[in-house]
Amino acid sequence: MKQDLVISVDAMGGDLGPEMVIPGVDISLERHPGLRLILFGDEQQIAPLLEKYPRVRERSELVHTDVWVNMDDKPSQALRRGRRVSSMWLAIEAVKEQRASVAISAGNTGAWMVMAKFVLNTMPGISRPAMAAIWPTLRGESVVLDVGATIGADAELLVDFAIMGEAMARSLFGIERPTVGLLNVGVEEVKGVEYVRTAGRMLRNSQLPIEYYGFVEGDDLGRGTVDVVVTEGFTGNIALKTAEGTARQLASYLRAAMSRSWVSKLGYVLAKGAFAQLREKMDPRNSNGGVFLGLNGIVVKSHGGTDAVGFACAMDIAVDMARNDLVQKISKDLAAKQSLMEFVETGNGAANGAATSIAGEKA
């Protein structure tokens, strides 16, 4: 790993703040010996924890801030109060100033997104960023976006998401041509709302180096039918929270079943190794961490309610994205998007406003 990789951390984020973040950072430092950190937050809360975690103290720079964003703050309030002085803002600013390769926080999602957009700005041609999550599947893992950063979309925005998600999959999974699917209510071309069908036509007829699979349905998420699933933030966030809740529900059912009788307890003992593997697969902490795509810098969001293990997993994603030059890959793919738009306009009719509707039903 690059020895100069630096991550800036909003140490005040999450339900437990530094009490969760610092132990999580310590786990990450054990996994990534060449990593260094800039911690932003309240010195009075963080310094005693650094005494307990000498590895973090030795490989971190602590920058004191008097202001931090609360989990229940409205994004507009957080921006007014924390602009240029909060732990969130300063962590992102470190990426802009190239003192860090990536910023991470477990704090208020809305405030983190708004500040990231203010500080880093979106890439040329990107109107709104997306948050991409790693989704465990029967085949391994997939990238799913957007899972909550942007509510509502049009066809062109979904195409942008496809480009960015494909670049992230290449960076994270090392796949030369990841498959991309659009989440829809059916796989038939005539199903779904117009902007999803339009995005499908645009991707199918494009000359971009994207392996477009077609429409996928909700059950394809768990199957791992494609490497990248594209949807808008409202649907994506509901799918994400439903999957997390279902995993916890099944785990609860399993624990109850295993303690119901002496026979089931004996069965648990005999199959303990298999149950341990199942628990590992179903643990939401192991898939913790979303990446804001479409910004001029790498910004990672950890779940606010996670623990140290979950935060360390989000740190793993941050390291992978920085090591694999995610921003450069997305920028290169977005630069090629113009040929896509020109090809679609010539082949299927002119673009129509923000939705980029296509005249005709050329399949």
C-alpha positions as CSV (number, residue, x, y, z in Angstrom):
1,M,0.0,0.0,0.0
2,K,1.1,3.6,-0.6
3,Q,3.0,4.7,2.4
4,D,1.7,8.3,2.2
5,L,-2.0,7.5,2.2
6,V,-3.8,9.9,4.6
7,I,-7.4,9.8,5.6
8,S,-9.1,12.7,7.3
9,V,-11.7,11.6,10.0
10,D,-14.6,13.5,11.5
11,A,-14.0,12.0,14.9
12,M,-17.2,13.5,16.3
13,G,-19.6,11.7,14.0
14,G,-22.0,8.8,14.8
15,D,-24.3,8.0,17.7
16,L,-21.3,7.4,20.1
17,G,-18.8,9.9,18.6
18,P,-15.1,9.4,19.5
19,E,-15.9,6.4,21.7
20,M,-16.8,4.5,18.6
21,V,-14.6,6.2,16.0
22,I,-11.2,5.9,17.7
23,P,-11.5,2.1,18.4
24,G,-12.6,1.7,14.8
25,V,-9.6,3.7,13.5
26,D,-7.4,1.5,15.7
27,I,-8.7,-1.6,13.9
28,S,-8.1,0.0,10.6
29,L,-4.5,0.9,11.4
30,E,-3.9,-2.7,12.3
31,R,-5.2,-3.8,8.9
32,H,-3.3,-1.0,7.0
33,P,0.1,-0.4,8.5
34,G,1.0,2.4,6.1
35,L,-2.1,4.5,6.8
36,R,-1.9,7.9,8.5
37,L,-4.8,10.0,9.8
38,I,-5.9,13.5,10.6
39,L,-8.5,13.5,13.3
40,F,-10.9,16.5,13.6
41,G,-12.9,17.0,16.8
42,D,-13.0,18.0,20.4
43,E,-9.6,17.5,22.0
44,Q,-11.0,17.1,25.5
45,Q,-13.0,14.1,24.3
46,I,-10.5,12.6,22.0
47,A,-7.2,12.9,23.9
48,P,-8.1,10.5,26.7
49,L,-9.1,7.9,24.1
50,L,-5.7,8.3,22.3
51,E,-4.0,7.4,25.6
52,K,-5.9,4.1,25.5
53,Y,-5.0,3.5,21.8
54,P,-1.3,4.4,21.4
55,R,-1.2,3.2,17.8
56,V,-3.8,5.8,16.9
57,R,-2.0,8.5,18.8
58,E,1.3,7.7,17.1
59,R,0.0,7.7,13.6
60,S,-2.5,10.6,13.8
61,E,-2.6,14.3,13.8
62,L,-5.3,15.7,16.1
63,V,-6.9,19.0,15.0
64,H,-9.1,20.5,17.7
65,T,-12.5,21.9,16.8
66,D,-15.0,23.7,19.0
67,V,-17.9,22.9,16.7
68,W,-19.3,19.6,15.5
69,V,-22.6,18.5,13.8
70,N,-25.2,16.7,15.8
71,M,-27.0,13.7,14.4
72,D,-30.4,15.4,14.4
73,D,-29.2,18.8,13.0
74,K,-30.9,19.9,9.8
75,P,-28.4,20.1,6.9
76,S,-29.1,23.9,6.5
77,Q,-28.5,24.5,10.2
78,A,-25.4,22.4,10.2
79,L,-24.0,24.3,7.2
80,R,-24.7,27.8,8.8
81,R,-23.2,26.8,12.1
82,G,-20.4,24.6,11.0
83,R,-19.1,26.2,7.8
84,R,-15.3,26.4,7.9
85,V,-15.1,25.6,11.6
86,S,-16.8,22.2,12.2
87,S,-15.1,18.8,12.4
88,M,-17.1,17.8,9.3
89,W,-16.1,20.8,7.2
90,L,-12.5,20.6,8.1
91,A,-12.2,16.9,7.4
92,I,-13.6,17.5,3.8
93,E,-11.4,20.6,3.4
94,A,-8.3,18.5,4.0
95,V,-9.2,16.5,0.9
96,K,-9.7,19.6,-1.2
97,E,-6.3,20.9,0.0
98,Q,-4.8,17.5,-0.8
99,R,-3.6,17.0,2.7
100,A,-5.7,13.8,2.7
101,S,-6.8,11.4,0.0
102,V,-10.2,10.7,1.4
103,A,-12.6,11.9,4.2
104,I,-14.8,9.8,6.4
105,S,-17.6,10.4,8.9
106,A,-20.3,8.5,10.7
107,G,-22.2,11.7,11.3
108,N,-25.3,13.3,10.0
109,T,-25.7,12.1,6.4
110,G,-27.5,15.2,5.1
111,A,-25.0,17.6,6.6
112,W,-22.1,15.5,5.4
113,M,-23.4,15.5,1.8
114,V,-24.2,19.2,1.8
115,M,-20.8,20.1,3.1
116,A,-19.0,17.8,0.7
117,K,-20.8,19.3,-2.2
118,F,-20.0,22.9,-1.0
119,V,-16.3,22.2,-0.4
120,L,-15.5,19.8,-3.2
121,N,-18.1,20.7,-5.9
122,T,-19.5,18.2,-8.3
123,M,-17.6,17.0,-11.4
124,P,-18.2,18.6,-14.7
125,G,-21.5,17.4,-16.1
126,I,-22.8,16.0,-12.8
127,S,-25.8,17.8,-11.4
128,R,-26.2,15.8,-8.2
129,P,-23.9,13.3,-6.5
130,A,-24.9,9.7,-5.5
131,M,-24.2,7.5,-2.5
132,A,-23.0,4.0,-3.5
133,A,-23.1,1.1,-1.1
134,I,-21.5,-2.3,-1.1
135,W,-24.2,-5.0,-1.2
136,P,-23.5,-8.6,-0.1
137,T,-24.9,-11.1,-2.7
138,L,-24.9,-14.9,-3.3
139,R,-22.1,-14.3,-5.9
140,G,-20.0,-12.0,-3.6
141,E,-20.6,-8.2,-3.6
142,S,-22.3,-5.6,-5.8
143,V,-22.3,-1.8,-5.9
144,V,-25.8,-0.3,-5.5
145,L,-26.5,3.4,-6.0
146,D,-28.1,5.8,-5.2
147,V,-29.0,4.7,-1.6
148,G,-30.1,8.0,-0.3
149,A,-28.1,11.0,-1.4
150,T,-30.5,12.1,-4.2
151,I,-34.2,11.7,-4.0
152,G,-35.8,11.6,-7.5
153,A,-34.0,11.3,-10.8
154,D,-34.3,11.7,-14.5
155,A,-32.9,9.5,-17.3
156,E,-29.6,11.4,-17.7
157,L,-28.9,11.3,-14.0
158,L,-29.4,7.5,-14.0
159,V,-26.9,7.3,-16.9
160,D,-24.4,9.3,-14.8
161,F,-25.0,7.0,-11.8
162,A,-24.3,4.0,-14.1
163,I,-21.0,5.5,-15.3
164,M,-19.9,6.3,-11.7
165,G,-21.0,3.0,-10.3
166,E,-19.2,1.1,-13.0
167,A,-16.0,3.0,-12.3
168,M,-16.4,2.2,-8.5
169,A,-16.9,-1.5,-9.3
170,R,-13.7,-1.6,-11.4
171,S,-11.8,0.1,-8.5
172,L,-13.2,-2.1,-5.8
173,F,-13.6,-5.5,-7.4
174,G,-10.9,-5.4,-10.1
175,I,-13.4,-6.3,-12.8
176,E,-12.4,-5.0,-16.2
177,R,-16.1,-4.6,-17.5
178,P,-18.6,-4.8,-14.6
179,T,-22.2,-5.5,-15.6
180,V,-24.7,-2.7,-15.0
181,G,-28.4,-3.1,-14.4
182,L,-31.3,-0.6,-13.9
183,L,-33.6,-1.5,-11.0
184,N,-37.1,-1.7,-12.3
185,V,-40.5,-3.4,-11.5
186,G,-39.9,-5.9,-14.3
187,V,-37.3,-6.9,-16.8
188,E,-39.5,-6.3,-19.9
189,E,-38.7,-3.2,-21.9
190,V,-42.3,-1.8,-21.6
191,K,-42.4,-1.9,-17.8
192,G,-41.5,0.9,-15.4
193,V,-41.7,4.6,-15.4
194,E,-40.6,6.6,-18.5
195,Y,-37.3,8.0,-17.2
196,V,-36.1,4.4,-16.3
197,R,-37.1,3.1,-19.7
198,T,-35.4,6.1,-21.3
199,A,-32.2,5.5,-19.3
200,G,-32.3,1.9,-20.4
201,R,-32.4,2.9,-24.1
202,M,-29.6,5.4,-23.7
203,L,-27.3,2.8,-22.0
204,R,-28.2,0.0,-24.4
205,N,-27.4,2.2,-27.5
206,S,-24.4,3.9,-26.0
207,Q,-20.8,3.5,-27.1
208,L,-19.4,3.8,-23.6
209,P,-17.3,0.9,-22.3
210,I,-20.2,-0.3,-20.1
211,E,-21.5,-3.8,-20.1
212,Y,-25.2,-2.9,-19.8
213,Y,-27.3,-6.0,-18.7
214,G,-30.8,-4.5,-18.8
215,F,-33.5,-4.2,-16.2
216,V,-33.2,-6.0,-12.9
217,E,-35.8,-6.6,-10.1
218,G,-35.6,-6.4,-6.4
219,D,-34.7,-10.1,-5.9
220,D,-31.7,-9.6,-8.2
221,L,-30.0,-7.5,-5.6
222,G,-29.4,-10.5,-3.3
223,R,-28.7,-12.8,-6.2
224,G,-25.9,-10.6,-7.5
225,T,-27.2,-10.8,-11.0
226,V,-25.2,-7.7,-12.0
227,D,-22.1,-6.0,-10.5
228,V,-23.7,-2.6,-10.4
229,V,-27.4,-1.8,-9.6
230,V,-28.6,1.7,-10.5
231,T,-31.7,3.4,-9.0
232,E,-32.6,6.7,-7.5
233,G,-32.1,7.6,-3.8
234,F,-35.7,7.1,-2.6
235,T,-36.0,3.5,-3.8
236,G,-32.4,2.7,-3.1
237,N,-32.6,3.8,0.6
238,I,-35.8,1.8,1.2
239,A,-34.1,-1.3,-0.4
240,L,-31.0,-0.8,1.8
241,K,-32.9,-0.4,5.1
242,T,-35.2,-3.3,4.2
243,A,-32.2,-5.5,3.6
244,E,-30.6,-4.5,6.8
245,G,-33.8,-5.1,8.8
246,T,-34.4,-8.4,7.1
247,A,-30.9,-9.6,8.1
248,R,-31.5,-8.7,11.7
249,Q,-34.9,-10.3,11.7
250,L,-33.5,-13.6,10.3
251,A,-30.7,-13.5,12.9
252,S,-33.2,-13.1,15.6
253,Y,-35.3,-15.9,14.3
254,L,-32.3,-18.1,14.2
255,R,-31.2,-17.4,17.7
256,A,-34.7,-18.1,19.0
257,A,-34.9,-21.4,17.1
258,M,-31.5,-22.5,18.3
259,S,-32.5,-22.0,22.0
260,R,-36.0,-23.6,21.8
261,S,-35.1,-27.1,22.9
262,W,-32.2,-29.2,23.9
263,V,-32.2,-30.9,20.5
264,S,-31.9,-27.5,18.7
265,K,-29.1,-26.5,21.1
266,L,-27.3,-29.7,20.3
267,G,-27.8,-29.1,16.6
268,Y,-26.3,-25.6,17.1
269,V,-23.2,-27.0,18.8
270,L,-22.7,-29.6,16.0
271,A,-23.1,-27.0,13.3
272,K,-21.4,-24.1,15.2
273,G,-18.9,-23.4,12.4
274,A,-21.6,-23.2,9.7
275,F,-23.7,-20.8,11.9
276,A,-20.6,-18.7,12.5
277,Q,-20.1,-18.3,8.7
278,L,-23.8,-17.5,8.3
279,R,-23.6,-14.8,11.0
280,E,-20.6,-13.3,9.3
281,K,-22.4,-13.2,6.0
282,M,-25.5,-11.6,7.5
283,D,-23.7,-9.0,9.7
284,P,-24.5,-5.5,8.3
285,R,-21.3,-4.2,9.8
286,N,-19.3,-6.0,7.2
287,S,-21.0,-4.0,4.4
288,N,-20.8,-0.7,6.2
289,G,-19.7,2.4,4.3
290,G,-21.2,4.4,1.4
291,V,-19.1,6.4,-1.1
292,F,-20.3,9.8,-2.4
293,L,-19.8,9.7,-6.1
294,G,-19.6,12.6,-8.5
295,L,-17.5,14.9,-6.3
296,N,-14.0,16.3,-6.9
297,G,-12.7,14.1,-4.1
298,I,-13.5,10.9,-2.2
299,V,-15.9,11.1,0.7
300,V,-17.1,8.0,2.6
301,K,-20.1,7.8,4.9
302,S,-20.3,5.3,7.7
303,H,-23.6,4.3,9.3
304,G,-24.2,6.4,12.4
305,G,-25.3,3.5,14.5
306,T,-22.4,1.2,13.8
307,D,-19.7,0.1,16.2
308,A,-15.9,0.0,15.9
309,V,-15.9,-3.0,13.7
310,G,-18.4,-1.4,11.3
311,F,-16.4,1.8,11.2
312,A,-13.3,-0.1,10.4
313,C,-15.1,-1.7,7.4
314,A,-16.0,1.8,6.2
315,M,-12.3,2.7,6.6
316,D,-11.4,-0.3,4.4
317,I,-13.6,1.1,1.6
318,A,-12.0,4.5,2.0
319,V,-8.5,3.0,1.6
320,D,-9.6,0.9,-1.5
321,M,-11.1,3.9,-3.2
322,A,-8.1,6.1,-2.6
323,R,-5.6,3.4,-3.7
324,N,-7.5,2.8,-6.9
325,D,-7.8,6.4,-8.1
326,L,-11.6,6.4,-8.1
327,V,-12.0,10.1,-9.0
328,Q,-9.7,9.8,-12.0
329,K,-11.5,6.8,-13.3
330,I,-14.9,8.5,-13.0
331,S,-13.6,11.7,-14.6
332,K,-12.3,9.7,-17.6
333,D,-15.6,7.9,-18.1
334,L,-17.6,11.1,-17.7
335,A,-15.5,12.8,-20.4
336,A,-16.5,10.0,-22.8
337,K,-20.2,10.6,-22.0
338,Q,-20.6,13.2,-24.7
339,S,-20.2,10.6,-27.4
340,L,-23.0,8.7,-25.7
341,M,-25.3,11.6,-25.9
342,E,-24.5,12.4,-29.5
343,F,-25.0,8.8,-30.5
344,V,-28.4,8.5,-28.7
345,E,-29.5,11.8,-30.2
346,T,-28.6,10.7,-33.7
347,G,-30.1,7.2,-33.3
348,N,-33.2,7.7,-31.2
349,G,-34.2,11.3,-31.4
350,A,-33.2,14.6,-29.8
351,A,-32.9,14.9,-26.0
352,N,-35.9,16.6,-24.4
353,G,-35.1,18.8,-21.4
354,A,-33.7,17.6,-18.1
355,A,-35.3,14.2,-18.5
356,T,-33.5,13.6,-21.8
357,S,-36.5,11.9,-23.2
358,I,-36.0,10.0,-26.5
359,A,-38.4,10.3,-29.4
360,G,-39.6,6.9,-30.7
361,E,-39.4,3.5,-29.3
362,K,-36.4,2.1,-31.1
363,A,-35.4,-1.1,-29.3
